[in-house]
């Protein structure tokens, strides 16, 4: 039987620094919204944030707010409000959580940061459909609500090898954003400033990759659940010195753990790879469950989504277009499977957990035979759990916990 002995989960000391950086980020957004000369852009999390920062915008990411709603469990009350105005319960629960919270006038930001009310009003909204079409509809709602411009990039999907044919068209769309953004910001585009911002984004990306790669050590110094928390600066602050400084500090701490043989999960016995979205409303519960089983979820496709190794300040538009098109979520199944095989090998995974998120089909890769194909080619066993990123009505805790415990027992038998 799988052991459940209450194994210790070691906390990361850099968490305090991260909380301060994130607090500063939200207060800076609030200050920009109150400044007559300040400008705020809302951007999708894997969108052209570098262009926006280079043009003087402070940038808000609604997906980050959606994750906060899920983790704080405020999504439960917010989702039905969006459903009531016509947004289906089957679409992205980040979208329905965020719009529902807007309709209710509530936000985890106001509960966490004194003096702040919630997401600040946008001057412009910029999306990239490299995640899904939902982000376009999500941002279109707010464009109507606030009567502000909506700009976007339409991305290729099902991409095998990323070629110039793919990223060339995306680069042209990115360049097409400049003129309308100049009108909103009142600033003239400076390619030198874009190169500076992109260089910081690339350094942030490289450091974030190095942080995640420390999990290849045995025992792993961090877990997937740690990654979902510490990815915050890579999402909302890439292109800034604050993010670079933070990941330098975090990386030093994790490398010291590796040198000292200190694992995130005490007595690590098994190592798993997580494929799909986190279950935000059960992040702590799942972290505790796996650590009690002395099983470390060492890595995930999700956290790796903010690694942009193609960024090149000497060729900003083409390299941004390539980086945002190489994203796992827009690739073909063949490319995805090749990627996962590399990750299973690199991190020494004993098994893989697929999260079938009810409202996020684009980030659920278990529905068309992938687990079976990968298990046949790698010999690595897999488990599918049903749930959702934010809508906990789609999750059975008892079934999920039982299935995870049974899966670890199977690993013991192997």
N, C-alpha and C positions, 0 to 999 in steps of 0.2 A: 504493500500500500504506500501511496505517496506520503512523505513526512510533512507534518504541519506543526512546527515547533516554535513558531513566532520568531523566525530569524530576523536579526536586526537589519534595518535599512539605513545605511549610512548617509547622513546629510552632507550636502556640498556647501562648503564654507562661503563660496563666492555668491551664494543665493542672496545674501544681504546687499551686496554691491549691485546685483541685477535689479533688485526691487527699487533701489534708489534711482538707477538709470531709467527704469520704466516710469517711475513717478515724475522725474524731471521731464520726460518725453510728454506726458499728458499735461503737465503744467505749461510747457512751452506751446503746445497746441492751443490751450485755453488763452494764453497771452496773445498769440497771433490772431485768434478770432476776435479779440477785444480791441486790437490795434487797428486804427483806421487804414494804416498802410500795410497791414498784414494780410497774407493770402493763405487760404487752406485748400488743399486738394484732397479728395478722397480717391484712393487707389486700390485696386485689387492686389492681393498679397504677392502675386508673382507677376506684377505689372511694371510699367516703366517708371518706377519710383526715382531712379537716378535722374531722369529728365526733369521731373517735378522739383526735386531738391536743387538741381542746378539752376532752375529758373526762379528760385526764391520761395517756393511754397513750403509750408509745413504740411506734413502728409499724415492723414488718418487712414487706417486700414480696417474697413468694416468686418472683414473676416476675423481679425484679432478680437474685435468686440463680440462677434458671434461666439468665439471660443470662450471668452470670459463669461458670457451668458450661460454657456453650457457648463463650464466648470463650477460656477456659482449656483447652478441649478435654478436660475431665474428663468431659464428657457421654458420650463413647464407651463408657466402662466402666460408667457409672451406668445408662444406658437399659436394657440387658439385664436388670439386676436388677429393675427395675420390671416389665418384660415377664414375668419369671418368676413374679410373684405375680398375674398376670392383667390387667395394664394393657397394652393392645394397642400394638404398634409403630406403628399408624396414628393414634393420638391424639396430642395436643399433646406435643412432645418437651421443652418446659419442664417439664410435669408429670412425665413419665417420668424426665427427668434429675434433678429435684429429689427425687422419692420414691426413686429408685435411690440417689442420694447419701446420703440419710437412712439407708437400709438398710445401706449400706456404712460409714457413720460418717465420711464424708469431705466436705470443703468447700473451695472456693477461698478462703474467708474465713480459714481457719486457715493457709493458705499465704501469704497476703498481709499479715495483721495479727498481730503477735506477741502471744501470750497468748490469742488467741481460738480457739474450737473450731469454730464454725459457727453456723447459725441458732439463736437462743435460743428457749427453750420459750414457746409462746403461753399467755396466759390466756383468750383468745377469738379466734375467727377470723371475719372479716367479708368477704363476697364481693359482687361485683356482676356479673351475667351480661351486662353490656353488651359484654363481649369475646367470650364463648362459654360454653357449658355446661360445658366442661372445668374452668373455675376452680371451679365448684361441687363437682364430683367430687374435684378436687384437695384442696380444703379439707376436704371430708368425710372424706377419708382421715386427715388430721391430727387432726380432731375425735375420731375413733375412737382414734387412736394415743395422743393425750395426754389423752383424756377431758375435753375442755373444750367450752364452748358454741360452736355454729356458727350464725351469723346471716347473713342475706343479703337482697339486693335482686334481684328478677326484672325484667329490662328488656325493653321492646318491641324488636322487630327489624323490619328492612325498612321503616324509617320514612322517609316523604317529608318533608313539612313537619312540623316539630316544633310541636305545639299544646299547649294547656293540658290536653287530654285525656291526652296522653302524660306530660308532666312532673308533672301533678297527682298521678297515681297513684304515681309514683316518690317525690315529696315525702312522701306519706303513709307510704310504706314506710320512708323515712329517719327520719321522726319516730317510727315504731314501734320503731326501734333504741334509742331513748334509755333507756327503762325497763330493758331487760335489760343495757345497758351500764353503767347506774348500779349495778346489783347486782354486776357483775364488778369495776368500778373502785373502788367505795366512795365515789365522788364524786357530788355533786348536779350535774345539768346546769345550765350557766350560758350562756344565749343570748348574753350580752355577750362571753364568751370565744370562743364560736363565731364571732361577727362579727369579732372581732379576728384570729383565725386565718384566716378566709376572706378578709379584706382582704389579708393577707400572701400567701395563695395567688393572689389576683387579681393582685397586683403581680408575683409570680414569673412567672405566666402571661404577663403583658404584656411583661415583660422577655425571657422565652424567645422569644416571638413576634418581638420586635424583633431578637434575636440571629439567628434563622433568616431573617428578612427581609433581613438584610444580604447574603445570597447572591443577591439580585436584581441586585446591582452586577456590573459586568463590568470586570475579572475578579472572580470570587467570592472573598471572603475566607475562606470555609470550605467544607467538603464534607459530604455526607451522612454519611460515615464519621466525621468530626469530631463531627457532631451526635449520633451514636449513643453517643459517649463522654460528651459534655458535657451530655447530657440527664439524667444521673444525679441531680443535685440536684432537678430538676423532678419527677422520679418519686418519690424517697424523702424529700425534704425540703421539699416544697411546704407552705406554712403556717408556715414558720419564717423568721426574719430571716437565717439563714445563707444560704439559697437566694437571697433577694433581694440580699444583698450580693455573692454570687458572680456573679450574672448582670449586675449593674451593672459589675463589673470586666471580665467577658468582653465585654460589649457595647462598652465604651470601647475595648478592644483591637481589636475587629473594625471599629469605625467609623474608627479611626485607619488600619487597613489599607485601607479603602475610600478614605479621603482621600488616602492615599499611592499608590493604584493597585497595591497588593500583593495578588496572588492566592494562594489556597491551593495551586493547581497552577501551577507555572511554565509560562508559554507557553500558557495555556488556549486551546484551539481549538474544542472542542465542549462543550455543556452538556446534561446529562441529568437527568431526573427519575426517582427510584426509587420504584416502587409495590410495597409489600409489606414483609415482615419482612427484617431483615438476615440474612445468613448468618454467624452469630456466629463460627463456627470458621474462617472465612476473611476476617474483617474486614480484617486487615492486608494479606493477599494481594490482595484485590479493590481496596483503596485504592491499592496499588502498581501494579496492572495498569492501572487507569484513569489514574493520573497519568503512567505511562510512555507512554500513548497521548495525553497532553496533553488529556485529557478530564476535565472536572469534573462529578461527580454533585452537583448544587447543592442539591437539596431532595428531600423525601420526605413521603409521607402519614404514615409511621410516626412520625417525630420531631414532626410537628405534632399528634400525638394528645394531647400534654400542653399544649395551648393551650386555656384555658377562659375565653373572653371573656365568657361569660354570668354569671360569678360576680358577685354583688352583695351586699355585707355587710348592706345594709338589708333584704334579703329572702332570708335564707340558705337555707332549705329549698327553696323554689321555684327559686331561681337555681342551686343545686347540682344539683337534679334536671334542669333544662334543660341545663346544661353537660354532665352525664354522659349525656344522651340525644341531644345533638347530635353525639356522637362518630361519626366517619366509619364505623367498623366496623358500626354498627347501622343505617345508612341504606339507603335503596333504591338500586338501580343508577342510577336517573335522578339522584338527589341526588349520588351519588358521581361520576358522569360530569361533572355541572355543576361540582363542586368541582375535579376534576382539570383541566378546561379552564381554570378560573381560575388554577390553579397553573402550568400550562404557559405561559400568557401572562405572568403576573407574573414568573416566573423566566427567561423567555426561553429555554425548553428547546428543543434541537434534536432531542431524541428522548426516549423513555420506556422504562425497563427494568422489566418485571414479574417479580417473583420468585414463582414457583409453589412455595410451601413445602408439601412433602408432608404434614406433620402439622398444618398450620395453614390449613385451607380458609377459615376466616372472614377471614383476612388475605391471601388469594390471590384477586385480582380479575380473573384472566385466563381463567377457566374457562367463562364464559357469554357470550362474544362481545364483551366490553367493549373489548379492544384494537382489534378491527376497527372497532367503531362510532366510537371516539374518533379513530382514524386517518382515517376517512372524513370526520368533521366538522371536524377540526383540520388535517389534512395532516401531522401530526407522526408520524414512523415509530416503530415499537415493536419491542422484542425481549423474548421470554419466556425466562427461564432456569429450569431445574428444579433444585430443591435442598431445603433445609430450614433452619430456624432453628438447630437443635442437632444433628440426626442426620445426620452427614456421610456415612453410608452411602447417603443419597439423592442425593448430589452427585457428578457426574463433573467433576473439575477440568479435565481436558483438553478436554472438550466445552464447558464453560462458557467457558473462556478463548478457545477458537477462535471460539465464537459472538459473544463480545463484540468480539474483534478484527475479525471480519467485519462486524459492525454498524457499527463506527467507520469502516471502509472504505466502507461504503454512504453514510455521512454525508459523507465526502470527495467521493464521486462526485456527490452532490446539490448 
